[in-house]
Amino acid sequence: MDYSESDREFWEEELADFVPQRVFDAHCHLFDGADMRPDAPATTRSYADLETLRAWGRLMFPGRRMNFLLLGMPKVGIDVEKHTDMLAAQVALDPSSRANRLVTPSCNISRIEEDIKRAGFIGLKPYRVFSSTGDTDYCRIHEFLTHEQMELANDRGLWVTMHLSRPGGCADEENLADLEEYTTRRYPRIKWILAHCARSFTYWPIREAIDRLRDMPNIWYDLSAVTTMPPFLTLFREEDLKRIFYGSDGVDSAFFHGKYVPFGRYWYQVEPDEAHFSFAHTDARPVLCIYEQIMAMKQAAEIAELSRDDIEGIFWRNAIEAFQIEPSDEIAGA
């Protein structure tokens, strides 16, 4: 685990007074390379089980109670059933955490339903890389989360953590039209978590879409892996704060030194050490991406004049209430 002195200083000076004593991470992933099929493409994804998340928590958020919504890992070539068994075994170790089952268009509906009954999964985790069209950039929701799967989710009132596809993310007209149809008419019992501020890594998508998203029922947002302040400010000022969950996208997508940098409406993951930055004129060094995210949240919260109670809600209470669970006494930094 790469936790630096700069990280420690940044936590103590900038974030320790902002992050509550409880944290519910509503977007994080477990992964075991043994779950990949023999013919799968090579991956550098890090091994991560529940203890890995807890160990990172002890480093990053000392003294905080932590629980998680564990999401299936959407990697091409993964053995979904084997991975599902691993996820079920891990979430069973923490009564106050929950999990969403990984689904692809080829998943058997009966097997999904069996896993929900057996392991208590509260939702589904689809992803665009499994699009039935083969187009991972322009696919619509039903092309990587089938209508049959949505019918099951609707029947059971499941959560769906959705990383929207298409270039405009939540501002895309077809995405908005689909969500309006699904939330108000076709699948009114599905509870949607739109990941990454409804996939707003820059200021633009959520600013364009907020007036329509705000009027849709059963829409929530997780804040994971967004490291620029404007999307948070839009949500904090213009959405119902109870519909917002903290999330990290840990491990690999958030616990590195760097951030997701916007360039107009485009964004890119930048890791200064790998880019060989010169670090001229300062002794400071890059901090963890998750700290960049939380700093942006803090700045937006200050401008939006959120109360301490609002911040507590975003970091843990909204999720605890929505998922109908009690936080455990697990203390990350004990």
C-alpha positions as CSV (number, residue, x, y, z in Angstrom):
1,M,0.0,0.0,0.0
2,D,1.5,3.3,-1.2
3,Y,0.6,5.8,1.5
4,S,3.0,8.7,1.8
5,E,4.0,11.4,4.3
6,S,2.3,13.9,1.9
7,D,-0.9,11.9,2.2
8,R,-0.7,11.9,6.0
9,E,-0.1,15.6,6.2
10,F,-2.9,16.3,3.7
11,W,-5.4,14.2,5.7
12,E,-4.5,15.8,9.0
13,E,-4.5,19.4,7.7
14,E,-7.3,19.4,5.2
15,L,-9.7,16.4,5.6
16,A,-9.7,15.0,9.2
17,D,-12.1,17.7,10.4
18,F,-14.4,17.2,7.4
19,V,-14.8,13.4,7.2
20,P,-17.3,12.1,9.8
21,Q,-16.6,9.4,12.3
22,R,-18.7,7.0,10.1
23,V,-18.1,6.3,6.4
24,F,-20.2,4.1,4.1
25,D,-18.5,3.6,0.8
26,A,-21.3,3.0,-1.7
27,H,-18.9,2.2,-4.6
28,C,-16.0,-0.1,-4.3
29,H,-14.8,-3.3,-5.9
30,L,-13.4,-6.7,-4.9
31,F,-11.2,-8.6,-7.2
32,D,-9.3,-11.9,-7.3
33,G,-7.3,-12.8,-10.4
34,A,-8.2,-16.4,-9.8
35,D,-11.7,-15.4,-11.0
36,M,-10.5,-14.7,-14.5
37,R,-11.0,-17.3,-17.2
38,P,-7.8,-18.9,-18.6
39,D,-8.4,-17.2,-22.0
40,A,-9.1,-13.7,-20.5
41,P,-7.0,-10.7,-21.5
42,A,-4.1,-10.0,-19.1
43,T,-4.9,-7.6,-16.3
44,T,-2.9,-5.5,-13.8
45,R,-6.0,-5.2,-11.5
46,S,-4.9,-5.5,-7.8
47,Y,-6.2,-8.2,-5.6
48,A,-8.8,-6.8,-3.2
49,D,-10.9,-8.6,-0.6
50,L,-12.9,-7.1,2.3
51,E,-9.8,-7.0,4.5
52,T,-8.0,-5.1,1.8
53,L,-10.7,-2.4,1.9
54,R,-10.5,-2.3,5.7
55,A,-6.7,-2.0,5.6
56,W,-6.9,0.9,3.2
57,G,-9.6,2.4,5.5
58,R,-7.3,2.2,8.5
59,L,-4.6,4.2,6.5
60,M,-6.9,6.7,4.8
61,F,-9.6,7.4,7.4
62,P,-8.0,6.6,10.8
63,G,-10.5,6.0,13.6
64,R,-13.6,5.9,11.3
65,R,-16.2,3.2,11.3
66,M,-16.5,1.8,7.7
67,N,-18.9,-0.3,5.8
68,F,-19.3,-0.9,2.1
69,L,-21.5,-1.5,-0.9
70,L,-19.4,-4.1,-2.7
71,L,-19.8,-4.2,-6.5
72,G,-19.0,-7.0,-8.8
73,M,-15.8,-6.3,-10.9
74,P,-16.7,-5.6,-14.6
75,K,-13.7,-7.1,-16.3
76,V,-13.9,-8.7,-19.7
77,G,-13.0,-12.4,-19.3
78,I,-14.1,-12.7,-15.7
79,D,-15.9,-15.9,-14.7
80,V,-19.1,-14.3,-13.4
81,E,-20.3,-17.2,-11.4
82,K,-17.0,-17.8,-9.7
83,H,-16.6,-14.1,-9.0
84,T,-20.1,-14.0,-7.6
85,D,-19.3,-16.8,-5.2
86,M,-16.3,-14.9,-4.0
87,L,-18.3,-11.7,-3.5
88,A,-21.0,-13.5,-1.6
89,A,-18.4,-15.0,0.8
90,Q,-16.8,-11.7,1.4
91,V,-19.9,-9.7,2.1
92,A,-21.1,-12.4,4.5
93,L,-18.2,-11.4,6.7
94,D,-19.7,-7.9,7.5
95,P,-23.4,-7.8,8.4
96,S,-23.4,-4.0,7.9
97,S,-22.1,-4.1,4.3
98,R,-24.0,-5.1,1.2
99,A,-23.2,-6.2,-2.4
100,N,-24.5,-5.8,-6.0
101,R,-24.1,-8.9,-8.2
102,L,-22.1,-8.5,-11.5
103,V,-24.4,-9.1,-14.5
104,T,-23.7,-9.3,-18.2
105,P,-26.3,-9.7,-21.0
106,S,-25.5,-13.4,-21.1
107,C,-26.2,-14.1,-17.4
108,N,-28.9,-16.6,-16.7
109,I,-31.9,-15.0,-15.1
110,S,-32.6,-18.0,-12.9
111,R,-29.0,-18.1,-11.7
112,I,-29.2,-14.3,-10.8
113,E,-32.3,-14.9,-8.8
114,E,-30.8,-17.9,-7.0
115,D,-27.8,-15.8,-6.1
116,I,-30.0,-13.0,-4.7
117,K,-31.9,-15.5,-2.6
118,R,-28.8,-17.4,-1.4
119,A,-26.4,-14.5,-0.8
120,G,-28.7,-11.6,-0.2
121,F,-27.4,-9.4,-3.0
122,I,-29.4,-6.1,-2.9
123,G,-28.7,-5.1,-6.5
124,L,-27.1,-5.6,-9.8
125,K,-23.8,-4.2,-11.3
126,P,-23.9,-4.1,-15.1
127,Y,-21.2,-2.4,-17.2
128,R,-20.8,-1.1,-20.8
129,V,-17.8,-3.3,-21.6
130,F,-20.3,-6.2,-21.8
131,S,-22.6,-4.5,-24.3
132,S,-24.5,-6.9,-26.5
133,T,-23.7,-4.7,-29.5
134,G,-20.0,-4.8,-29.1
135,D,-20.0,-1.0,-29.0
136,T,-18.8,0.0,-25.5
137,D,-18.9,3.8,-26.1
138,Y,-22.4,4.4,-27.6
139,C,-24.4,1.6,-26.1
140,R,-27.7,2.3,-24.4
141,I,-28.8,0.9,-21.0
142,H,-30.8,-2.0,-22.3
143,E,-27.8,-3.2,-24.4
144,F,-25.7,-4.0,-21.3
145,L,-28.5,-4.5,-18.8
146,T,-31.2,-6.5,-20.5
147,H,-34.9,-5.9,-20.2
148,E,-35.3,-9.4,-18.7
149,Q,-32.8,-8.4,-16.0
150,M,-34.5,-5.1,-15.4
151,E,-37.8,-6.9,-15.0
152,L,-36.2,-9.1,-12.3
153,A,-34.8,-6.0,-10.6
154,N,-38.2,-4.3,-10.8
155,D,-40.0,-7.3,-9.4
156,R,-37.6,-7.5,-6.4
157,G,-37.1,-3.7,-5.9
158,L,-33.3,-4.1,-6.5
159,W,-30.7,-1.4,-6.7
160,V,-28.7,-1.0,-9.9
161,T,-25.4,0.8,-9.9
162,M,-25.1,2.3,-13.4
163,H,-22.1,3.8,-15.1
164,L,-23.8,5.4,-18.0
165,S,-22.4,5.0,-21.5
166,R,-22.5,7.3,-24.5
167,P,-20.3,10.4,-24.9
168,G,-22.7,12.8,-23.0
169,G,-23.2,10.6,-20.0
170,C,-26.2,11.8,-18.1
171,A,-26.7,14.7,-20.5
172,D,-27.2,12.3,-23.4
173,E,-30.7,12.6,-24.8
174,E,-31.2,8.8,-25.2
175,N,-29.9,8.1,-21.7
176,L,-32.3,10.7,-20.3
177,A,-35.2,9.4,-22.3
178,D,-34.5,5.8,-21.2
179,L,-34.2,6.8,-17.5
180,E,-37.4,8.7,-17.7
181,E,-39.2,5.8,-19.2
182,Y,-37.7,3.2,-16.7
183,T,-38.2,5.3,-13.6
184,T,-41.7,6.6,-14.2
185,R,-43.4,3.9,-16.3
186,R,-41.7,0.7,-17.2
187,Y,-39.6,-0.3,-14.1
188,P,-40.8,2.0,-11.3
189,R,-39.4,-0.2,-8.5
190,I,-35.8,-0.3,-9.6
191,K,-33.6,2.0,-7.5
192,W,-30.8,3.5,-9.7
193,I,-27.5,4.7,-8.4
194,L,-25.9,6.8,-11.1
195,A,-22.2,6.3,-10.5
196,H,-19.6,9.1,-10.6
197,C,-22.1,11.9,-10.2
198,A,-24.1,10.4,-13.0
199,R,-20.9,10.1,-14.9
200,S,-20.0,13.7,-14.6
201,F,-16.2,13.8,-14.4
202,T,-16.4,17.4,-15.7
203,Y,-18.8,20.3,-15.0
204,W,-20.9,19.8,-18.1
205,P,-23.1,16.6,-18.0
206,I,-24.7,17.0,-14.6
207,R,-25.2,20.8,-15.2
208,E,-27.1,20.0,-18.4
209,A,-29.1,17.1,-17.0
210,I,-29.9,18.1,-13.4
211,D,-33.3,19.7,-14.1
212,R,-34.6,16.4,-15.6
213,L,-32.9,14.0,-13.3
214,R,-34.2,15.8,-10.2
215,D,-37.7,15.1,-11.3
216,M,-37.2,11.3,-11.8
217,P,-38.2,9.0,-8.9
218,N,-35.8,6.4,-7.6
219,I,-32.6,8.1,-8.7
220,W,-29.5,8.3,-6.4
221,Y,-25.9,9.3,-7.1
222,D,-22.6,8.1,-5.9
223,L,-19.7,10.6,-5.9
224,S,-16.9,8.1,-6.7
225,A,-13.8,9.1,-8.6
226,V,-14.9,12.6,-9.5
227,T,-12.0,14.9,-8.4
228,T,-13.2,18.3,-9.7
229,M,-15.5,20.5,-7.7
230,P,-18.2,21.8,-10.1
231,P,-20.2,18.5,-10.4
232,F,-20.4,18.2,-6.6
233,L,-21.5,21.9,-6.4
234,T,-24.3,21.3,-8.9
235,L,-25.6,18.2,-6.9
236,F,-25.2,19.9,-3.5
237,R,-27.1,23.0,-4.6
238,E,-29.8,21.5,-6.9
239,E,-30.5,17.9,-5.8
240,D,-32.2,16.4,-2.8
241,L,-29.2,15.8,-0.6
242,K,-30.7,12.5,0.6
243,R,-30.2,11.1,-2.9
244,I,-26.4,11.4,-2.7
245,F,-24.0,8.7,-1.4
246,Y,-20.3,8.9,-0.8
247,G,-18.3,6.3,-2.8
248,S,-14.6,5.9,-3.7
249,D,-14.3,3.4,-6.6
250,G,-11.5,1.8,-4.7
251,V,-9.1,0.1,-4.9
252,D,-7.3,0.7,-8.2
253,S,-9.5,3.6,-9.5
254,A,-9.1,5.8,-6.5
255,F,-6.1,4.8,-4.3
256,F,-3.4,6.0,-6.5
257,H,-1.4,9.2,-6.4
258,G,-3.0,11.5,-8.9
259,K,-6.5,12.5,-10.1
260,Y,-9.0,12.6,-12.9
261,V,-8.2,15.9,-14.7
262,P,-10.8,17.7,-16.8
263,F,-9.8,19.3,-20.1
264,G,-13.0,21.2,-21.0
265,R,-15.6,18.4,-21.4
266,Y,-12.9,15.7,-21.6
267,W,-11.2,14.0,-18.6
268,Y,-8.1,11.8,-18.2
269,Q,-6.5,9.9,-15.3
270,V,-3.2,11.6,-14.5
271,E,-0.5,10.0,-12.4
272,P,2.3,12.5,-11.9
273,D,4.9,10.0,-10.8
274,E,4.4,8.0,-14.0
275,A,4.3,11.1,-16.1
276,H,7.7,12.1,-14.6
277,F,6.6,15.6,-13.4
278,S,9.5,17.8,-12.3
279,F,7.8,19.0,-9.0
280,A,9.6,22.3,-9.4
281,H,9.3,25.1,-6.7
282,T,7.7,22.9,-4.0
283,D,8.4,20.1,-1.6
284,A,4.7,19.0,-1.8
285,R,3.9,15.7,-3.6
286,P,0.8,14.3,-5.2
287,V,-1.8,12.8,-2.8
288,L,-4.2,9.9,-3.2
289,C,-6.9,10.4,-5.8
290,I,-9.6,9.7,-3.1
291,Y,-8.2,12.7,-1.1
292,E,-8.5,14.8,-4.2
293,Q,-12.1,13.8,-4.5
294,I,-12.9,14.5,-0.8
295,M,-11.1,17.9,-1.0
296,A,-13.4,18.8,-4.0
297,M,-16.4,17.6,-2.0
298,K,-15.3,19.8,0.9
299,Q,-14.9,22.9,-1.3
300,A,-18.3,22.4,-2.8
301,A,-19.9,21.8,0.6
302,E,-18.4,25.1,1.9
303,I,-19.7,27.1,-1.1
304,A,-23.2,25.4,-0.9
305,E,-23.2,26.0,2.8
306,L,-24.0,22.4,3.8
307,S,-24.5,21.8,7.4
308,R,-22.6,19.2,9.4
309,D,-25.8,17.1,9.4
310,D,-25.9,17.3,5.6
311,I,-22.3,16.1,5.4
312,E,-23.0,13.2,7.8
313,G,-25.9,12.2,5.5
314,I,-23.7,12.1,2.4
315,F,-20.9,10.2,4.0
316,W,-22.9,7.5,5.7
317,R,-26.5,8.1,6.9
318,N,-28.2,8.3,3.5
319,A,-26.8,4.9,2.5
320,I,-27.6,3.3,5.8
321,E,-31.2,4.5,5.7
322,A,-31.6,3.6,2.0
323,F,-30.2,0.1,2.3
324,Q,-32.0,-0.4,5.7
325,I,-29.0,-1.5,7.6
326,E,-27.3,-0.6,10.8
327,P,-23.6,0.5,10.9
328,S,-21.3,-1.9,12.6
329,D,-18.8,-1.0,15.3
330,E,-15.9,-1.8,13.0
331,I,-13.4,1.0,13.5
332,A,-11.0,1.4,10.6
333,G,-8.2,2.9,12.5
334,A,-8.4,1.0,15.8
